[in-house]
Amino acid sequence: MSGYVLLEDGTRFDGEACGADARATGEVVFTTGMSGYQESMTDPSFARQLITFTYPHIGNYGASSDAMESDRVHARAAIMRAATNAEDAPTAERGWLDWLADCGVPAITGVDTRALVRHIRSEGAMRGGVFPARVSEPEARELIAGEEQMAGLDLAREVTPDGVTEHGSGDGLRIAAIDTGIKGSIVRNLVSRGARVALHPCTATAGELLAGDPDAIFLANGPGDPAALDYIVETLRDLVGRKPVWGICLGHQLLCRAVGLQTYKLPFGHRGANHPVKDLSTGRIEITSQNHGFAVVGPDGRPRVDVDEPVRWETDFGAAALSHVNLYDRTVEGLTLLEVPGATVQYHPEAGPGPHDSLYLFDRFLEQVRAA
């Protein structure tokens, strides 16, 4: 074996090194998607993480520019059972492993990913690394120990843009988005519906966000711990009630914190494209795409909600109602502010990658903005 995965608790998994000839450390997590491997690697929400793919065959249809969710790779390594480097698919522009090597990203194949994922499910996501065989275990352990824990990390500053960028044209709704690591497919979904989107750095003030007189404020996905982003929370507290606010993923957590709710770290997070969520306003169960390691505490102070009902919180901005619940573990998947215009979902309706069950939420959001 020419490489190995080592976890901070000492558990080791051997395999064949591939991709770039390098080492990588970070939080080892897993995703259950059967496709979308390139989208996952370029999703800013995976910053400082090593992705274990539960689906065995990764790389079957190569890599392409259309599959990029941002301008670069954000995940630090790919861990796979049976990697493929073919580039004969109609959309392929490069072999998967060649693309990883071009991007300087290490990877490993031949790993017993089933055993690795079962270990993470049992013990929780933890720090670890992917190493070439030439790196000794004592050296690898030192490198892992030097990696920061995900809890308490502000990673939004690492992935946010330096300045404002404009997307879309015409006379559609104006959306000011706080870019904490927004995916390209989210922007494309808003623009395709006629919206004009201004992406602001995560350090933007309320005044800067309101300067263009937007019709709404949008809160994006992104990496790290929402509890470490008090400066964004304070900005949001100046915006809630003045403009409609809608959040996805990290944006959901940040809006919840802004109205006075709490977040906590999940044992191993929700990452993949097969998570069932119930929309309590319609009664429909949607299969959703998710990528997050933190969640919002329920109305009774517990991490999970036991009923399929729009139970309520009393927040600093009036009442809020549960709008969506995860049917795997009963965690909060969305809420609606009842006395000021605002709503959130924890999952990814843009489905990049994933099922399209929830794309209608972009239409619902824009309709609510027009109504407000």
Long-range contacts (C-beta under 8 A, 24 or more apart in sequence): 1-110, 1-133, 2-132, 2-133, 3-106, 3-108, 3-130, 3-131, 3-132, 3-133, 4-108, 4-130, 4-131, 4-133, 5-50, 5-79, 5-108, 5-111, 5-116, 5-128, 5-129, 5-130, 5-131, 6-128, 6-129, 6-131, 6-137, 6-140, 6-141, 6-144, 7-119, 7-126, 7-127, 7-128, 7-144, 8-126, 8-127, 8-128, 8-141, 8-144, 8-145, 9-123, 9-126, 10-141, 11-119, 12-137, 13-111, 13-112, 13-115, 13-116, 14-110, 14-111, 15-79, 15-108, 15-109, 15-110, 15-111, 16-108, 16-109, 16-110, 17-106, 17-107, 17-108, 17-130, 17-132, 17-133, 18-83, 18-85, 18-97, 18-100, 18-107, 18-108, 18-109, 19-77, 19-78, 19-97, 19-100, 19-101, 19-105, 19-106, 19-107, 19-108, 20-100, 20-101, 20-103, 20-104, 20-105, 20-106, 20-107, 21-101, 21-106, 21-132, 22-104, 22-105, 22-106, 22-132, 23-106, 23-129, 23-130, 23-131, 23-132, 23-135, 23-140, 23-143, 24-50, 24-76, 24-77, 24-105, 24-106, 24-129, 24-130, 25-50, 25-76, 25-127, 25-128, 25-129, 25-143, 25-144, 25-146, 25-147, 26-50, 26-76, 26-77, 26-127, 26-128, 26-129, 26-147, 27-125, 27-126, 27-127, 27-128, 27-147, 27-150, 27-293, 28-52, 28-79, 28-116, 28-120, 28-125, 28-126, 28-127, 28-128, 29-120, 29-125, 29-268, 29-269, 29-271, 29-293, 30-54, 30-113, 30-116, 30-117, 30-120, 30-268, 30-271, 31-271, 31-272, 31-291, 32-271, 32-272, 32-273, 32-274, 33-271, 33-272, 33-273, 33-274, 33-289, 33-353, 33-354, 34-273, 35-61, 35-273, 35-353, 36-67, 36-273, 36-352, 36-353, 36-354, 37-78, 37-96, 38-63, 38-64, 38-67, 38-68, 38-96, 38-99, 39-67, 39-68, 39-69, 39-185, 39-352, 39-353, 40-75, 40-291, 40-353, 41-73, 41-74, 41-75, 41-78, 41-100, 41-105, 42-67, 42-68, 42-69, 42-70, 42-72, 42-73, 42-74, 42-75, 43-69, 43-70, 43-74, 43-75, 43-181, 43-183, 43-221, 43-291, 44-69, 44-70, 44-74, 44-159, 44-181, 44-182, 44-183, 44-221, 44-222, 44-223, 45-74, 45-181, 45-183, 45-221, 45-222, 45-223, 45-249, 45-250, 45-291, 45-292, 46-74, 46-75, 46-223, 46-291, 47-74, 47-75, 47-155, 47-158, 47-159, 47-181, 47-223, 47-224, 48-76, 48-147, 48-148, 48-150, 48-153, 48-155, 48-223, 49-75, 49-76, 49-223, 50-75, 50-76, 50-77, 50-78, 50-79, 50-128, 50-129, 50-130, 51-75, 51-77, 51-78, 51-79, 52-79, 52-111, 52-113, 52-116, 52-117, 52-120, 53-78, 53-79, 53-80, 53-81, 53-113, 54-113, 54-114, 54-117, 54-272, 56-80, 56-81, 56-82, 56-113, 57-81, 57-82, 57-84, 58-82, 58-83, 58-84, 58-96, 59-83, 59-84, 59-85, 59-86, 59-95, 59-96, 59-97, 60-84, 60-86, 60-89, 61-86, 61-89, 61-91, 61-92, 62-86, 62-87, 62-88, 62-89, 62-91, 62-92, 62-93, 62-94, 62-95, 62-96, 62-99, 63-87, 63-92, 63-93, 63-94, 63-95, 63-96, 63-98, 63-99, 64-91, 64-92, 64-93, 64-94, 65-93, 66-91, 67-91, 68-184, 69-183, 69-184, 69-185, 69-352, 70-159, 70-181, 70-183, 70-184, 72-103, 73-100, 73-103, 73-105, 74-159, 74-181, 74-223, 75-105, 76-105, 76-106, 77-105, 77-106, 77-107, 77-108, 77-129, 77-130, 78-105, 78-107, 78-108, 79-107, 79-108, 79-111, 79-113, 79-116, 79-130, 80-107, 80-108, 80-109, 80-111, 80-113, 81-109, 81-110, 81-111, 81-112, 81-113, 81-114, 82-109, 82-110, 83-107, 83-109, 106-130, 106-132, 120-268, 121-267, 121-268, 124-267, 124-268, 125-150, 125-267, 125-268, 125-269, 125-293, 150-224, 150-225, 150-265, 150-293, 151-225, 151-227, 151-265, 152-225, 152-227, 152-228, 153-223, 153-224, 153-225, 153-228, 154-224, 154-225, 154-228, 154-229, 155-181, 155-222, 155-223, 155-224, 156-180, 156-181, 156-202, 156-222, 156-223, 156-224, 156-229, 156-232, 156-250, 157-202, 157-203, 158-223, 159-222, 159-223, 160-201, 160-202, 160-203, 161-199, 161-201, 162-201, 163-201, 164-198, 164-199, 164-200, 164-201, 164-204, 165-198, 165-199, 166-196, 166-197, 166-198, 166-199, 167-191, 167-196, 167-197, 167-198, 167-199, 168-194, 168-195, 168-196, 168-197, 169-196, 170-194, 170-196, 172-196, 173-215, 173-216, 173-366, 173-369, 173-370, 174-198, 174-212, 174-213, 174-214, 174-215, 174-216, 175-214, 175-215, 175-216, 175-217, 175-218, 175-369, 176-200, 176-209, 176-210, 176-212, 176-214, 176-216, 176-217, 176-218, 177-217, 177-218, 177-219, 177-220, 178-202, 178-204, 178-209, 178-217, 178-218, 178-219, 178-220, 178-232, 178-235, 178-251, 179-220, 180-219, 180-220, 180-221, 180-222, 180-229, 180-232, 180-250, 180-251, 180-254, 181-220, 181-221, 181-222, 181-223, 181-250, 182-220, 182-221, 182-222, 183-220, 183-221, 183-348, 183-350, 183-352, 184-352, 185-350, 185-351, 185-352, 186-220, 186-221, 186-248, 186-348, 186-350, 186-352, 188-350, 189-349, 189-350, 189-359, 189-362, 190-218, 190-362, 190-366, 193-362, 193-363, 193-366, 194-366, 195-366, 202-229, 202-232, 203-231, 204-235, 205-235, 206-235, 206-238, 206-239, 209-235, 209-239, 210-239, 210-242, 210-243, 214-243, 215-243, 215-244, 215-369, 215-370, 216-243, 216-244, 216-245, 216-246, 216-365, 216-369, 216-372, 217-243, 217-244, 217-245, 217-246, 218-245, 218-246, 218-247, 218-251, 219-245, 219-246, 219-247, 219-248, 219-250, 219-251, 219-252, 219-254, 219-255, 219-344, 220-247, 220-248, 220-249, 220-250, 220-251, 221-248, 221-249, 221-250, 221-251, 221-291, 221-292, 221-348, 222-249, 222-250, 222-251, 223-250, 224-250, 225-263, 225-265, 225-294, 226-250, 226-253, 226-254, 226-257, 226-263, 226-294, 227-257, 227-263, 227-294, 229-254, 229-257, 233-257, 233-258, 237-316, 240-317, 240-337, 240-340, 240-342, 241-317, 241-340, 243-341, 244-341, 244-342, 244-368, 244-369, 244-372, 245-337, 245-341, 245-342, 246-342, 246-343, 246-344, 246-365, 246-368, 246-369, 247-343, 247-344, 247-345, 248-344, 248-345, 248-347, 248-348, 248-349, 248-350, 249-290, 249-291, 249-292, 249-345, 249-346, 249-347, 249-348, 250-292, 251-344, 252-296, 252-334, 252-335, 252-344, 252-345, 252-346, 253-292, 253-294, 253-295, 253-296, 253-346, 255-342, 255-344, 256-296, 256-335, 256-344, 259-313, 259-315, 259-316, 259-317, 259-320, 259-337, 259-342, 260-315, 260-316, 260-317, 261-296, 261-297, 261-313, 261-315, 262-296, 262-297, 263-294, 263-295, 263-296, 263-297, 264-294, 264-295, 264-297, 264-303, 265-293, 265-294, 266-292, 266-293, 266-294, 266-295, 266-331, 268-293, 269-293, 269-294, 270-326, 270-328, 270-331, 270-346, 270-347, 273-351, 273-353, 273-354, 273-355, 274-355, 275-326, 275-328, 275-347, 276-326, 276-327, 276-328, 277-324, 277-325, 277-326, 277-327, 277-333, 277-334, 277-347, 277-358, 278-308, 278-324, 278-325, 278-327, 279-323, 279-324, 280-308, 280-309, 280-310, 280-322, 280-323, 280-324, 280-325, 281-310, 281-323, 285-327, 286-355, 286-357, 286-358, 287-355, 287-357, 288-333, 288-347, 288-348, 288-349, 288-354, 288-355, 288-357, 288-358, 289-347, 289-348, 289-350, 289-351, 289-352, 289-353, 289-354, 289-355, 290-346, 290-347, 290-348, 291-348, 292-346, 295-331, 295-332, 295-346, 296-331, 296-332, 296-335, 296-346, 297-332, 298-322, 298-332, 303-331, 304-329, 304-330, 304-331, 305-330, 305-331, 305-332, 306-330, 312-338, 317-342, 341-368, 341-369, 341-372, 343-368
